[in-house]
């Protein structure tokens, strides 16, 4: 008996996995105690496959979950929504976004923008410290190193179950 994984179940399962990875913070994938940005690693492939509207919506949802999880007054919702929208623009590109180096670079920029927004919010509240930039650089480097493999696999996974990429099967 095969388990059929449709889009909504896959979205829920992978979103829950991002939430659990953020909570669990596995030491195997840390750089000096700083984990990769799991939300960016999930949002990038989803937005590339599903488009700007779905990317922005997923960015808002994941941003709200991340903000609730962090419990601070810093917000990630606007940046994740903009990243989802921006990355979703690549869906209609002339050539599909498939190169792992490109995905790694986009993940690097996304993590830098997300953590840069945190640093900017801390600066506006006069709570900025040098540790914020150290965290930003470590998380950006780690996310960029993991992204080519993880995002490539997730792009293939999302394309496999996305209706716009499914080829009609011939009757046998």
C-alpha positions, 0 to 999 in steps of 0.5 A: 500500500503506497502513501499518496502525498498530495500538495496540501499534505506535503506543504503541511508536512514540510512546514511542520518539519521546518518548525521542528528543525527550528525547535530541535536545532540539531548540533550536526548542522550548526556553526559555532552554535548557530543553526542555518535559516531553515525558513529560507531553505524551505521558502526558496524552493516553494516560491520558485515552484509555486510562484509569487502569490504562493511564495508571499503567502507562505512567507507571511505564514512562516514569518508568523510562525517564526515570530511566535516561536522566537517570542521577541519583538523582532518581526520576520514577516515583511522580509519573508513575504518580500523574499517569497514574492521575489523568488516566486518571480523566477517561476516564469523565467525563460529558463527554469531555476535549477542550478544549485549554485544559483539556489545557494546564492539566492539562499545566501542573499535571503538569509542576509536580508532576513538577519539584516532586517533583525539587525536593523530592528535592533539598531532602531531600538538602540539594542544593536550589538556586534554579536548580531552581525556575527550571528548574521554572517555565521547563519548566512554562510551555513545556509548558503553551504546547505542550500545547493543540496537541500533546495535542489532536492526540494525543487525537484520534490515540489515540481514532482507534486505540483499540478502545473508540472505534472504531465498527463499520463497516457491511458494504458 
